[in-house]
């Protein structure tokens, strides 16, 4: 799909893919560090509040950029399934999953992007894509059954939370391409965040005691990690991702998840996480499946 783009567009796509892989690949370790002090709901809510504060300026000073009113229902839905729900699911999942494994499971986003596209957005399916879906599914299920010792045991239900989050990403990606491709990417992201930022802000102050945790050792450092998570991984990352979808295709854009596991595993190893041989085998199976899915589909400019 990259080869089918014009030279300038190809460089643009590759650059964004590289930047996004670093930003999003680092997001899992940032969540893990934030969870050392704050609860999973506080981490998720703080992430969204930080992201909305980082982007509100684009709405206040948007100059002549506008979005038709009829598009706001799609922006609200995109923000719900593309950020709000996944933020809480990932934060909860990492409480019982290695951050590196969470990053690997996130690579299933292209699989669900394709499935959602087939079911609801008239995306065609060919034999190679079906094979890729089956391979990825086998790898993800296998990874969900590996326990902390690297052996197969009972299913880790926290892994299923990540799978639900990737389904949400698949829905969001198709919504952006089908209904928001002409709208300014940064403005779309800004409105999406500002829909849910106030909700999370109210929740933090009325539904949690997160302010009292700033007296705990390491609280400000953990808060700093969450701020980076919100500003970089959510605000900047989502804006760049939306732009990439608009310029290319949903499946090509979501192929950033090829590289995210590499970055996530790197940070996990640095932080002392241990992966076993069975982990790596299933990681390879998942990535092979995603490769088959993307390889079989050429982007038409």
Secondary structure, 3 states (H helix, E strand, C coil): CCCCCCHHHHHHHHHHHHHHHHHHHCHHHHHHHHCCCCCHHHHHHHHHHHHHHHHHHHHHCCCCCCCCHHHHHHHHHHHHHHHHHHHHHHHHHCCCCCHHHHHHHHHHHHHHHHHHHHHHCCCCCCHHHHHHHHHHHHHHHHHHCECCCCCECCCCHHHHHHHHHHHHHHHHHHHHHHHCCCCCHHHHHHHHHHHHHHHHHHHHHHHCCHHHHHHCCCHHHHHHHHHHHHHHHHHHHHHHHHHHHHHCCHHHHHCCHHHHHHHHHHHHHHCCCCCCHHHHHHHHHHHHHHHHHHHCCCCCC
